[in-house]
């Protein structure tokens, strides 16, 4: 992974590095095994309202734009990555349903209430940190919230005939044909039992241009054109055979968000939170720049 100083200026600014994943430790924060420092006045942009970066906790998922400084990364921007914000439609033993999508709690959590830190009922609003895993979100943190002005979903755009879906959420009420299939979209609007009546839509995760991206997630299956992505990332790559089997297990991946890229798996990640966190501690000690040999596209 190249530092910002190694990049040529593009679109009027230095191209940095993108890091998308789950916070595992504080000090400032560790994401995907990478140590990310931030200024004391750094703000986290969020659909729930901006907040200090010092309020971030393990389990939060974030989108970071950063440049390399010494033995760590320095964040120029941090955005909360909240796959789903909306009202709970049903509560199961290990999952919730929100706007037609399933939200799965970690397998080592005793119950939904134990994971959230309190009882969750139908109609309660929640903000979900986590990663898209097929038609569900694998949650890393769930926060009960007061009802905001709009619900939201962040995920991969999947047009299907007359239906548009972002992640697993059915989107209605807005024309999003300007987006490409497998783009990552942020959609806000009014929640319905089956999905979201959209009012706004935005493409992409990053505020500025970035080069390599180190992203935590799950690969999608190829579509009929052979295109696939790390779900919820916006990275795009192709296989020659659309029926080709792809390893969809959790991992860390490198890619470039500018056009078609080669998505490279750099680390397999277990589903158990404690095992995953331990693995990432070892990973950061042996490889501080895991995308270093990613070829330029």
Beta strands, then each sheet from edge to edge (+ up, - down):
strand 1: 9-10
strand 2: 13-14
strand 3: 16-26
strand 4: 29-31
strand 5: 34-37
strand 6: 43-45
strand 7: 51-52
strand 8: 61-69
strand 9: 72-80
strand 10: 84-91
strand 11: 95-98
strand 12: 101-104
strand 13: 125-133
strand 14: 136-145
strand 15: 151-160
strand 16: 163-166
strand 17: 169-172
strand 18: 184-191
strand 19: 195-203
strand 20: 210-217
strand 21: 227-228
strand 22: 237-238
strand 23: 251-256
strand 24: 264-268
sheet 1: 1+ 2-
sheet 2: 7+ 6- 9- 5- 4+ 3- 8+
sheet 3: 7+ 6- 9- 5- 4+ 3- 20- 23+ 24-
sheet 4: 10+ 11- 12+ 14+ 13- 10+
sheet 5: 10+ 15- 16+ 17- 19- 18+
sheet 6: 21+ 22-
end
